[in-house]
Amino acid sequence: MSSASSVPSAGEQTEPADLTLSEIRKRYKDQWVAIIVTGRDKNLQPSKGKVVAEDIDRYMLRQKLTKYPDVCIFYTGEPVYPLLL
């Protein structure tokens, strides 16, 4: 990125924003997201992260993650079928 502008030039990548899971769910509604975890709660569950990929199809999302060895993947919407616990 040039020092004269905060807008990346063609071909440059910007650093993903560090977001809470709540913010991620709002921004990426009803999608599969992959995050690099940057914060955990008292139970060591992810609480913050940087979104590195998103897609409506989980399989297609996994294809985008070959360069990220350690990510957390989750769906931001309501399940379309009942969960069996």
N, C-alpha and C positions, 0 to 999 in steps of 0.2 A: 504494500500500500504506500502511496506517495505521502510525503509529509504535508503537502499542500491541501490534501483532501481526505476526509474520513470515509469516503466511499471507495470500496475496493475497485481496482481497475480490472479489466477483462482477464480472466484466468486466475485471479487471486481468490483464495478462500478466506472467509472470515471465521474467527473463533466462535464456536457455538456459545450461546448465552447459558449461564448457570441459573437454572430454574428449579423451583420447588415442584414436587409431583403434582400439586394442585394447579400450578401454572401450566405445566406440561399437558395435563388433562384438558384444560380450557383451550389452549392453543392448538392442540392436535386431536380434536374431538373425533371419537370413533375411528381411531387408527391404531395400528401397531407401531410402537416407537422403541428405539434402542437408545439407551443412554449410557454414558460413562458416569458412574456414581461419584459424586463429589461430597455427599453428606449422608450420614446415617442417623437414625433415631436411637433411643436408649436400648431398643431391642436389636440393634444393628441392621434394621431394615432400611433400604434406600429411602431417603427423604428429599434429596436434591440431586440434580444431574445435568449433564450437557447432552442434548439430543444430537446424535450423530447420524441417524437415519430414521425415516418414517415411511409407512406404506399402508394401504388398506388391506393388503394381502401379506400374511405372515411369511409365507414361503418367499415371496419377492423381497421382503425385508431382509431375510437371512442372506440372500444373494448379495446384498449391498454391504455386508459386514465382514468381508474377507480380510480387511486390513485392521480390524479391531479384535484383538484376542480376548478381551474381558469386558463384556457389556451386559446390561440388564435389559431384558425385553419384556414389555407388557402392553396390554390393550387398554385404551383410554375410555372406551365406551362400556355400555351395558352388554353382558353376554347375550348372544342371540338364541341360545339354548340353555336349559336349566343346568346348573352346576351340580354334580353329584359329589357330596362330601362324605 
